[in-house]
């Protein structure tokens, strides 16, 4: 039996399983790290939503003439964007810290949530820039597709509509997949945002569809679980309010926004580290396949990235990731 976590080529199912084991093996550190960041984020978003979202949903039905739909729609969009940005910033810190914690665990080193939080805060800005650059790339490609579709529409509107649909789906899949391991590359190899994106593209292009299906299935699985949990949380809060609203005719939009913000943050405490674990498993799988990556190289790269001494552990494998001899 091997004496260290096994870095070897893995199938789609094995990468999902490895991500799950890495998440559960570091559960306490990862969930604590996520909770320290995302619970305050939930509180802030709930306060903002409650303060700014005190409109009555039933006014739209009972008194539509005096209901300012444009104003309420602007409030909804504004609240969604503001709380989404705050939540995204919190998730980026968690993601950066989680990648560091899980990367250390591949060597058998236990990193505390405090160390992960420190690295997450330090790497949050580069990770944010990486996300912004990926978004700008997607927008640029979307504009190019829009121009091509407009030209095609001059010939055939039906053909243009079909082309637009498939081009949009292809764009989503391509950007999601090619940038899938940009954050792990940024953290582990201590790269800049542009370098990390280029690094991700250069590796993923050799294993495009396995990478896509691994990331897609991970997102679907955790998304379904998260949706169920989030629905239960929101119904437990808004359910009594709905019953009360049938008698009083009042249902505060702020309550709905606040319960949504809280439930999303609580679910993200588990979702974000899990998705980071799967992404890191895919990243290591690609490097093993393409570069013969091993633990000694991982230790050197993490030492350079985090500024801490990191050496491979030669003890027993604590994560159940070893393959049989």
N, C-alpha and C positions, 0 to 999 in steps of 0.2 A: 504494500500500500504506500502511496506517495506521502511525503511528510509536509506538504504545503498545498495551498489552494491550487487547483489544477487549471492552468491556462491552456486551453486547447480549443480547436474549432468546434462550434456548437451549432445545432440545428435551431430552427425557430422556436420550437417547443422547449428545447434545453435552455435557450437564452431567457425565455419567459420564466422558466423554473429557477434559473440562476438568479435572476432579478428578484424573484419572490424570496428566495433563501437569503440573499444579501439584505433585503429589507427586514425580514423577520429576525435575522441574526443581530442586526443593529437597531432593533425596534425602539429600545428605550432611548438611545442617543438621538435617533432621527425624529421620533415623535416629540421628544422634549425640545429639540432644536426648532422644529416646526411650530410647536405650540407657543414658545417664547416669542416668536415673530408674529404668527398669524392670529393669535387670540387678541392682542392689542389692535391688530389691523381690523378684526371683526368688530371690536368695540368702537373704534373710530368710525368705521363705515356705518354702524348701526346708529350712532349719534348723529352723523351727517344726514342719514336717510330719514330719521325721525324728525329732525329739525326742519328739513327742507321739503319733506314729502307729505305734508299734512293736507292733502286734498281728499275729497270724498269720492270713492269710486261709484257709489250709487247715484251721485248727481248726474252722471252721464246718461243713466237710464231714466231717472225720475224727472230731470229738468234739463234736457239736452240743449235747449235754446240758450240758456244762461251758463252753460258749461263751456269754458274756454278750452277747447280741445288743443289748439295750437300751443297755448301756454303750458298746459299739463303735459303735452308731448315733449316740449322743450325741457320741462322739469325732469321727466322720465329719462330722456337721452342724456341730459347733463349729469344726473345722479348715477346713471349706469356707467358713463365714462369716468367720472371722478372716483367712484368706488372701485371700478375695474382697474384704473391706474394704480391706486393705492394697494389693491390686492395683488396686482402683478409685481409691483416692487417688492412686496413681502415675499411672494413666491420665488422671485429671483434670488433673494438672499438665502432662502431655504434650499433652493436647488443647488446653489454654489457650495453651501456648507455640506449638504448631503453628498454631493459628488466627492468632496474631500474625505468625509467620514468613511464612505464606502470604498473609496480608492485605497485608503489605509487598511481597511479590513481585508483586502485582497492579499496583503502581506502578513496578515495575522496581527496587525497592530490595532489596539483599541483606542480610538480617538474620542475624547469626551465631547459632549454637546457644546461646551464652552469653546473648545478649540475649533469645532466646526462652525460655530457662530462667528468667531473671530475671522476665520477664513472667508466665510460667506459675506460678512460686511466688507472685507477688503476686496473681494472679487465681484461684489454686486454691480459696481459701475461698468467694468469690462463686459460682464454678462448682459447688462442692460444695453450697452452699445451693440453687442452682438445681435440681440433681438431686434433693435432698431434697424440695423443694416440688413438683416434678413427681411424685415418688413418693407424696407425701401426697395430691395431687389424684387420682391413680390409685386409691389405697386408698379415698378417700372415695367416688368413683364406684362402686368395686367393692362397697362396703357398701350403697350405694343400690340397685345392681342385685340384690344378695343379698336385700334386703328385698322388692323387687318380685317376685322369683322365688318367694320364700317365700309371698307372698300369692297368686300365680298357682297355686302348687302345691296350694292349698286347693281350687281348681277342677279342675285337671287336672295330674297329675304329668308326663305325657308332654309336654304343652304347656309346662310349666315347664322341663323339661330342654332342650327345643329352644330356648326363649327364652334360657335361661342360656348355652347354647353360643354362639349368635349374638351375644348381648350382650357376652360376654367377648371374643370375637374383635373385635367392633366397638370395644370399649374399648381393646384393645391397639393397634389400627390408629389410632384417633383420638389417643390420647396420644402415641404414637410420632411421628405426622405433625405434629400441631399444635405440638409442642414441638421440632421437628426443627432449627430455626435459632435456638433460644434462646441457645446458647453463642456462636455467631458474633455475634449481636446484642449480647450482654453485653460481648464483647471489643472489637468494632469501634466500637460506639456508646457504650461506657463506661457501660452501664446497670446498675441493680441487678437482683437475681434476679427479683423480681416484675415489674419493668418489662420485663426480657428475655423472660420467658414471655409476657406480654401482647403484646409486639412480635411475637414469633414467631406467635402465634395470629392477630393482625390481618393479617399478610402471607400466611401459609400458607392461610388460609380461602379466598383467591381462587384458589389453585392447589393444592387439596388432593390430588387424585389424582396429578398429575405429581410432586408432592413425595414422596408416599408411594412411588410406583414407583421413583423415583430412589434414595431411601434404602434401600428394600427390596432392589433389585437390587445396589446397592453392598455391602450387608451380606451378601447371599447369595454374591456373587462372592468377596469377600475371606474370607468364612467357610469356603467350600469349600476354598480354597487353604490357609487357616490350619489347617483340620482335617487335611488331608493332611500338611502339614509337621509339625504337632503329633504326629500318629500315628507318623510316622517317628522323631521324636525320642524319644517314649516307648517305642516298641518297641526302639530301639537300647539303651535303658537297662534296661527291664524284661524284654526278651527273654531275655538270658543268665540273669537271675534266675529266670525261669519254667522254663527248662530245668534249672537247678540245683535248683529246688524239687521237681521230679518225683522227685529222688533223696533230697533231705534232708527233704522234707515241710514246709519252712519258706519262707514268702514274706512279708516284712515289709510291713505296710500303709504304714509310713513311707516306704519306697522308692517305692511307687506314688504317694503324695501328693507327694513331693518332685519326682519326674520330671514329674508333671502341672503342678506350680507353675512349674517351670523352662521347660517347653515352652510353657505359656500366656503367660508373660512374654516369651519370645523371639519368639513369633508376634505379640504385641501391639506390639512395636517397629515392625513394619511396618503392622499393622492400624490402630492408633489414628491415626497421621498421615494415612493414606490416607482413612479415613472423615471426618477433620476437613477434608481438602481437598475432598471431595465435598460435605460440608455447607456449606462456605464458597462453593463454586461455585453451589449452590442458593440460598444467601442473597443473593448478588450478582445472580443471575438474577431473583429476586423483586423486589429493589429497583430494578433496571433497568426491569422491566415496570410496576411500580406507581408509581415516583417519578422516573423519568428519571435514575437515579443515574449519576454520572460520577466520574472519577479525582480531580478537584479536591476534591469532597466527601469522597471516601474519604481523601485525604491529610489533610484538616482533622480528620476524626473519629479517625483513627489517632494524630494528633499529640496530641489531647486525651486519648485513651485511654491511650497509652503514655508520654506526657510527653516524647517525642522529636520533633525536627523531621522532618517528612515531606513531601516534595514529589513530584509526579508526575514520572516519568522520561520524557523526550521522545526517548530513544534507541530502538534497534531492539527489537522484541519478542523476548525470550529464551525464551519459553515455547511458541511455536507456537500461541498462542491467537488471533492476529489472524484476522479474516475477510478474504476478498479484497475489493478495492475494489468 
